[in-house]
C-alpha cells in the first residue's frame, strides 16, 4: 500500500490529487490523509445555492468546491482529517462502503469510542455523526473518501451548511450543530491532531506492506492543471447546478428589500427587486446589471459596485443588497 499524508491544506489540490491517482494508477492500493483550510465540499449532483449559506460562507472566507463523488455537502477545516482509499473495485457499493468504513470504525473503537456505520454513509460515535463518506468508480478502480471531525469549528460548520429538514425527521437531533460531534471531545483523554492521524494510519496499515507515495514532476504538473482547469473553475463548481428560484425579504434601516431571482447553471437568469425603499430610479436597472452574472457574492458585488445604488435603493447599502440576494439560498424566511 502506498501512503501519502498531503502537506497541503488545499481542498482543490487534494481533490485533484485523488482524481489523478484514480485515473492514472491502474494497480496497487493507495491511502491518502489530508486536511483543508475552511472549505465546503459539495457532492457531484448537488445544487450549491441550496446547500450552502453563501452570505455566511463569504463573510467567513470559506472556499466552495465540488467533488466528483455523490453524497452531501461537508465542511472541512484544519480540525477535520480526510482519508482516501484508491484500490481495485470489488463490486456492490453497499459492500464497498463497509469495506472501507470498517477499518476506520475499528481504529476509532481502539481509541475508546462507540463507533458504528449509520445509514448509507455516516460513521457515528456515541450517537453523533463524526464522519461522512462517499465513493466513485472508474473502470475497475474505486475511490472511497471520508471526513473525520476531530477538532473542527462546529459553529462555523453549522453556519455555512444548509441541511434539509427531512434529514432530521425521525431523529432526536433537530439541527446540524446538534447532530455532529468532534472526536476529540468524546475521548477519555484529549490528543493532538498529529497523534490522532498517526493512530489512524497505524490501524489502517496494520496488516499491509507500506511504502511512501512519491509524486514526480509530471504528476505534480498534471495535478496542478486539474486543480486549475477543473476544481478552481466556476463552471465545475457552480455551473453544474440545476435551475432554482431564490427569494429573500429583509428589513433594513432603509426599508424592506425583497430580492427574487432565478439561477440557471450557476448564473443569474432573472432578477426582480420589490420593497418600500426610497428609490429615485427604477430598481429594474440594477436588476438588469445582475443578468448573466455568476451567482456568487463577489461577482454580484462587482456587478453592482459601479452603480449609483443610492438612486435605486435609497439608504440600503451594497452589502445589504448582496446579503439579501444571498440569504435566500439558505432557506430563511
C-alpha positions in Angstrom: 0.0 0.0 0.0 1.3 3.4 -1.0 0.7 6.0 1.7 0.7 9.8 1.4 -0.1 12.4 4.0 -0.5 15.6 2.0 1.4 18.6 3.2 -1.1 21.0 1.6 -4.2 22.2 3.3 -5.8 23.0 -0.1 -9.0 21.0 -0.9 -8.8 21.9 -4.6 -5.3 20.4 -4.8 -6.1 17.3 -2.8 -9.3 16.6 -4.7 -7.2 16.9 -7.9 -4.6 14.6 -6.4 -7.2 12.0 -5.6 -8.6 12.1 -9.1 -5.2 12.0 -10.7 -4.3 8.8 -8.8 -7.7 7.2 -9.6 -7.3 7.8 -13.3 -3.6 7.1 -13.8 -2.8 4.4 -11.2 -4.3 1.2 -12.6 -2.8 -1.1 -10.0 -1.9 -1.0 -6.3 -3.5 0.3 -3.2 -3.3 3.9 -2.1 -4.1 5.6 1.2 -4.2 9.4 1.5 -4.6 11.5 4.6 -5.2 15.2 4.0 -6.7 18.4 5.5 -8.2 21.6 4.2 -8.4 25.2 5.2 -12.0 26.4 5.6 -13.9 24.8 2.7 -17.3 23.5 1.9 -17.1 20.5 -0.4 -20.4 19.7 -2.2 -21.4 16.4 -3.8 -21.3 16.0 -7.5 -25.0 16.2 -8.0 -25.9 18.9 -5.5 -27.2 22.4 -6.1 -24.7 24.6 -4.5 -27.1 27.5 -3.9 -29.4 25.2 -1.9 -26.7 23.5 0.1 -24.6 26.5 1.3 -25.4 29.7 3.1 -23.5 31.8 0.6 -23.6 35.0 2.7 -22.1 33.2 5.7 -19.5 31.5 3.5 -18.4 34.7 2.0 -18.3 36.6 5.3 -16.1 33.8 6.8 -14.0 33.4 3.7 -15.0 29.8 3.1 -13.9 28.2 -0.1 -16.5 26.3 -2.1 -15.7 23.3 -4.3 -17.5 20.4 -5.9 -16.1 16.9 -5.7 -16.6 14.0 -8.2 -18.4 11.7 -5.7 -22.0 11.7 -4.7 -23.5 12.4 -1.2 -24.0 15.6 0.7 -22.1 18.7 1.5 -19.4 18.6 4.1 -17.3 21.2 5.9 -13.5 21.0 6.1 -11.1 22.9 8.2 -7.7 22.0 9.8 -9.6 20.3 12.7 -11.0 17.8 10.2 -9.0 14.9 8.8 -9.8 13.4 5.5 -8.9 9.9 4.4 -9.0 8.5 0.8 -8.6 4.9 -0.4 -7.9 4.1 -4.0 -7.8 0.5 -5.0 -9.4 -2.3 -7.1 -13.2 -2.4 -7.0 -14.9 -5.4 -5.6 -18.5 -5.0 -6.7 -21.6 -3.8 -4.8 -21.5 -0.3 -3.4 -23.0 -1.3 -0.1 -20.4 -3.9 0.5 -17.7 -1.4 -0.6 -18.9 1.1 1.9 -18.5 -1.4 4.7 -15.2 -2.5 3.3 -13.7 1.0 3.8 -15.5 2.3 6.8 -14.9 -0.8 9.0 -11.2 -0.3 9.3 -11.8 3.4 10.3 -14.5 2.3 12.8 -12.1 -0.2 14.3 -9.5 2.5 14.7 -12.0 4.7 16.5 -13.1 1.9 18.7 -9.4 1.3 19.7 -9.5 4.9 21.0 -12.4 4.0 23.2 -15.3 5.4 21.0 -18.5 3.5 20.5 -18.3 3.9 16.7 -20.5 2.3 14.0 -21.8 2.7 10.5 -25.1 4.6 10.3 -27.5 4.9 7.4 -25.9 5.0 4.0 -22.6 6.6 4.6 -22.1 8.0 8.1 -19.9 6.9 10.9 -21.3 7.8 14.3 -19.8 7.7 17.7 -21.9 7.9 20.9 -24.9 8.8 18.7 -23.3 11.7 16.9 -22.0 11.9 13.4 -18.2 12.2 13.2 -17.7 11.1 9.5 -19.3 11.3 6.1 -18.2 9.0 3.3 -18.6 8.9 -0.5 -17.4 6.7 -3.4 -16.7 6.8 -7.1 -15.9 4.0 -9.6 -13.6 4.4 -12.6 -13.2 1.3 -14.7 -12.1 -1.4 -12.3 -10.9 1.1 -9.7 -12.7 2.7 -6.7 -12.1 5.9 -4.8 -13.6 6.0 -1.3 -13.1 9.1 0.8 -14.4 10.3 4.1 -14.2 13.1 6.7 -13.3 12.7 10.4 -14.4 15.6 12.6 -11.6 15.7 15.1 -11.5 19.2 16.4 -13.5 21.2 13.8 -15.3 24.5 14.3 -18.8 23.1 14.6 -20.4 26.5 14.9 -18.9 27.5 11.6 -19.9 24.2 10.1 -23.5 24.9 11.2 -23.4 28.4 9.9 -22.3 27.6 6.3 -24.2 24.3 5.7 -27.9 24.1 4.9 -29.3 20.8 5.9 -32.8 20.0 4.6 -35.3 19.4 7.4 -36.0 16.0 6.1 -32.6 14.9 7.3 -33.7 15.5 10.9 -37.1 13.7 10.7 -37.2 10.6 13.0 -34.0 11.8 14.6 -33.6 13.4 18.1 -31.2 16.0 16.6 -33.0 18.9 15.1 -30.1 20.9 13.7 -26.8 20.1 12.0 -25.0 21.5 15.1 -26.6 19.0 17.4 -26.2 16.1 15.0 -22.4 16.2 14.8 -19.6 16.0 17.3 -15.8 16.2 17.4 -13.9 13.0 18.1 -11.6 14.8 20.5 -14.5 15.8 22.7 -15.5 12.1 23.0 -12.1 10.8 24.0 -11.4 10.0 27.6 -8.0 11.8 27.3 -7.5 14.6 24.6 -4.9 14.1 21.9 -3.4 16.2 19.2 -4.4 16.0 15.5 -0.9 14.6 14.8 -1.3 11.9 17.4 -4.8 11.1 16.0 -3.5 10.9 12.4 -0.7 8.6 13.5 -3.0 6.3 15.4 -5.4 6.1 12.4 -2.7 5.5 10.0 -1.2 2.7 12.2 -4.5 0.9 12.3 -5.3 1.3 8.6 -2.0 -0.1 7.6 -1.5 -2.7 10.3 -1.7 -5.7 8.0 -0.2 -4.0 4.9 3.2 -3.7 3.4 3.5 0.0 3.0 5.7 2.4 1.0 5.6 6.2 0.8 3.9 7.6 -2.4 6.4 9.5 -4.5 5.0 12.2 -6.8 7.2 13.1 -9.7 7.3 16.4 -11.6 4.9 15.1 -14.2 2.4 14.1 -11.5 2.6 17.5 -9.9 2.1 19.3 -13.2 -0.9 17.2 -14.0 -2.4 17.7 -10.6 -1.9 21.4 -10.8 -3.5 21.5 -14.2 -6.5 19.5 -13.0 -6.8 21.8 -10.0 -6.8 25.0 -12.2 -8.8 23.6 -15.1 -11.5 21.8 -13.1 -11.7 22.3 -9.3 -11.0 26.0 -9.4 -13.5 26.5 -12.2 -16.8 28.2 -11.6 -18.2 26.1 -14.4 -17.4 22.9 -12.5 -18.4 24.1 -9.0 -21.4 26.3 -9.8 -22.4 25.7 -13.4 -23.5 22.1 -12.8 -26.3 23.2 -10.5 -29.8 23.0 -11.9 -32.1 26.0 -12.3 -33.5 27.2 -9.0 -35.7 30.0 -7.7 -34.3 32.1 -4.8 -36.1 34.7 -2.8 -35.5 36.6 0.4 -37.1 39.6 2.1 -35.2 41.6 4.8 -35.9 44.8 6.7 -33.1 47.2 6.8 -32.9 50.8 8.2 -33.6 51.9 4.6 -36.7 49.8 4.3 -37.8 46.4 3.2 -36.0 44.8 0.3 -37.4 41.7 -1.4 -35.0 40.0 -3.8 -36.2 37.3 -6.2 -34.0 35.6 -8.8 -33.7 32.5 -10.9 -30.3 30.9 -11.2 -29.5 28.6 -14.1 -26.2 26.7 -14.3 -24.8 28.9 -11.7 -25.6 32.2 -13.5 -28.4 34.7 -12.7 -31.0 34.4 -15.4 -33.8 36.5 -13.9 -33.9 39.1 -11.1 -36.6 41.4 -9.6 -36.5 43.7 -6.6 -39.5 44.6 -4.5 -39.8 46.7 -1.4 -40.6 50.1 0.2 -37.1 51.5 -0.1 -36.8 55.2 -1.2 -35.8 54.8 -4.9 -35.3 57.7 -7.2 -34.7 55.5 -10.2 -36.3 52.1 -11.1 -34.6 49.2 -9.4 -35.1 47.2 -12.6 -31.9 48.9 -13.9 -29.9 47.4 -11.0 -31.6 44.0 -11.6 -30.5 44.1 -15.3 -26.9 44.6 -14.2 -27.1 41.2 -12.5 -28.3 39.2 -15.5 -25.6 36.8 -16.7 -23.5 37.3 -13.6 -22.3 34.2 -11.7 -24.3 33.6 -8.5 -21.6 34.4 -6.0 -21.4 37.3 -3.5 -18.1 38.5 -5.1 -19.5 38.6 -8.6 -22.7 40.3 -7.6 -20.9 42.9 -5.6 -18.7 43.6 -8.6 -21.7 43.9 -10.9 -23.5 46.3 -8.6 -20.5 48.2 -7.2 -20.2 50.7 -10.1 -23.9 51.7 -10.0 -25.4 54.7 -8.1 -27.2 52.4 -5.7 -28.5 55.2 -3.6 -30.6 56.2 -6.5 -32.1 52.7 -6.8 -32.3 51.6 -3.2 -32.1 54.8 -1.1 -30.0 54.2 2.0 -29.9 50.4 1.6 -26.2 49.7 1.1 -24.4 47.5 -1.4 -23.6 45.0 1.4 -27.3 44.8 2.4 -28.4 44.2 -1.2 -25.8 41.4 -1.7 -26.8 39.9 1.7 -30.4 39.8 0.6 -29.5 38.2 -2.8 -27.6 35.5 -1.0 -29.7 34.9 2.1 -32.5 33.3 0.0 -30.1 30.4 -0.7 -30.2 29.4 3.0 -33.9 28.8 3.3 -34.5 31.7 5.7 -38.0 33.3 5.7 
